[in-house]
Structure formats: C-alpha cells, structure tokens
Amino acid sequence: QVQLVESGGGLVQPGGSLRLSCATSGLLFRINGMNWYRQAPGLQRELVASISGGGTTNYADSVKGRFTISRDNAKNTVYLQMNSLKPEDTAVYYCNWGVRWGQGTQVTVSS
C-alpha cells in the first residue's frame, strides 16, 4: 500500500524558511516522479513543484527562485526547501504521486 507522509510545516515570519519532507512507502520511489501541491483557503489546489525520477525539476512561476524540490532515493523521501517565504505562500502543502496524496502539512507565513 502506497503511503505518503508529510512533515515540516509550521508558522514562520515573512522572509523565513522551512523545509518540508514527504516520506514514501509502497512504491518504487527511485523511478517515479513526485509533486508538491498547495491549497490555500477558498482556492483550488495548485501544483508548486515537480521532480522526475531522473531529477528534472519544474516550478510554478510564483515560487521560482525561492523553492527547491529535491529527492533522496536512499530514504524514499522528497523535500521542498522554501526560502524567502511570503504571506501568500500560506497554505496546506501536499505531497503527490499519481492519484495518491499525503495528509498535508500546514504552512503559515505571518508576522
């Protein structure tokens, strides 16, 4: 059974940083692409960043230059390093693989 478990969210001031982690099990992690999505209150879920099995990355325009997605195949884990955080980054962040979703982790950017 595929499981995705996010961690690392929290409250941070504008300009701060957080690193989200998504630990996976039940899938052949090293060959699969992984995604991070986010959903703010009242808005649709949006794709934030993707990483292929080969390590190719893509980002939403709103986070380019501030967020970095990476993977550790030895740990079956994907990360999202978020720097220079803004209040508009406040959302629940979800790890995604195909039709599978994690439970989400709350990120709040506020002074």
C-alpha positions as CSV (number, residue, x, y, z in Angstrom):
1,Q,0.0,0.0,0.0
2,V,1.3,3.4,-1.0
3,Q,1.8,5.9,1.8
4,L,2.9,9.5,1.7
5,V,3.6,11.3,4.9
6,E,4.4,15.0,5.0
7,S,6.2,16.8,7.8
8,G,8.0,20.1,8.4
9,G,5.2,22.7,8.2
10,G,4.7,25.4,10.8
11,L,4.5,29.1,11.5
12,V,7.3,31.3,10.1
13,Q,7.8,35.0,9.6
14,P,7.9,36.6,6.2
15,G,11.3,36.1,4.7
16,G,11.9,32.9,6.7
17,S,12.5,29.4,5.5
18,L,11.0,25.9,6.0
19,R,11.8,22.5,4.7
20,L,9.0,20.1,4.0
21,S,9.6,16.4,3.8
22,C,7.5,13.6,2.3
23,A,8.4,10.1,3.3
24,T,7.0,7.5,1.0
25,S,6.5,3.7,1.2
26,G,4.9,1.1,-1.1
27,L,6.2,2.5,-4.4
28,L,9.4,2.1,-6.4
29,F,10.4,5.6,-5.4
30,R,13.6,6.0,-7.4
31,I,11.9,5.8,-10.8
32,N,8.8,7.8,-10.0
33,G,8.2,11.5,-10.4
34,M,6.9,13.3,-7.3
35,N,5.0,16.5,-6.9
36,W,4.2,19.1,-4.2
37,Y,0.9,20.9,-4.3
38,R,-0.6,23.5,-2.1
39,Q,-4.1,24.7,-1.3
40,A,-5.0,28.0,0.3
41,P,-8.4,28.6,1.9
42,G,-11.0,29.3,-0.8
43,L,-8.7,28.5,-3.6
44,Q,-8.0,25.5,-5.8
45,R,-5.2,23.1,-5.2
46,E,-2.2,24.2,-7.3
47,L,1.0,22.5,-8.4
48,V,4.0,24.0,-6.8
49,A,6.9,21.9,-7.9
50,S,7.7,18.6,-9.6
51,I,10.7,16.3,-9.8
52,S,11.1,13.4,-12.2
53,G,12.7,10.1,-11.4
54,G,15.8,11.4,-13.2
55,G,15.9,14.6,-11.1
56,T,14.4,17.1,-13.6
57,T,12.6,19.8,-11.8
58,N,9.8,22.2,-12.6
59,Y,8.3,25.0,-10.6
60,A,5.3,27.3,-10.6
61,D,6.2,30.8,-11.6
62,S,5.1,32.1,-8.2
63,V,7.9,30.1,-6.4
64,K,10.7,30.0,-8.9
65,G,14.0,31.1,-7.4
66,R,12.6,30.7,-3.8
67,F,11.6,27.0,-3.6
68,T,13.7,23.9,-4.3
69,I,12.4,20.4,-4.7
70,S,14.8,17.5,-4.2
71,R,14.8,13.8,-3.6
72,D,16.8,11.3,-1.6
73,N,16.3,7.9,-3.3
74,A,18.1,6.1,-0.4
75,K,15.5,7.4,2.0
76,N,12.5,7.3,-0.3
77,T,11.9,10.9,0.6
78,V,11.1,14.1,-1.4
79,Y,11.8,17.5,0.0
80,L,10.6,21.1,-0.6
81,Q,13.0,23.7,0.6
82,M,11.1,27.0,0.9
83,N,13.1,30.3,1.3
84,S,12.1,33.9,1.3
85,L,8.6,32.9,2.3
86,K,5.7,35.3,1.7
87,P,2.3,35.6,3.4
88,E,0.8,34.4,0.1
89,D,2.6,31.1,0.5
90,T,0.3,30.3,3.4
91,A,-1.5,27.0,2.5
92,V,-1.7,23.3,3.2
93,Y,1.1,21.6,1.3
94,Y,0.5,18.2,-0.1
95,C,2.9,15.5,-1.4
96,N,1.5,13.7,-4.5
97,W,2.3,10.6,-6.6
98,G,-0.3,9.8,-9.3
99,V,-3.6,9.5,-7.5
100,R,-2.1,9.2,-4.1
101,W,-1.9,12.2,-1.7
102,G,-0.4,12.7,1.7
103,Q,-2.4,14.2,4.6
104,G,-1.0,17.6,4.1
105,T,1.1,19.9,6.3
106,Q,0.1,23.5,7.2
107,V,2.5,26.3,6.3
108,T,1.6,29.7,7.7
109,V,3.7,32.8,6.9
110,S,2.8,35.6,9.2
111,S,4.4,38.3,11.4
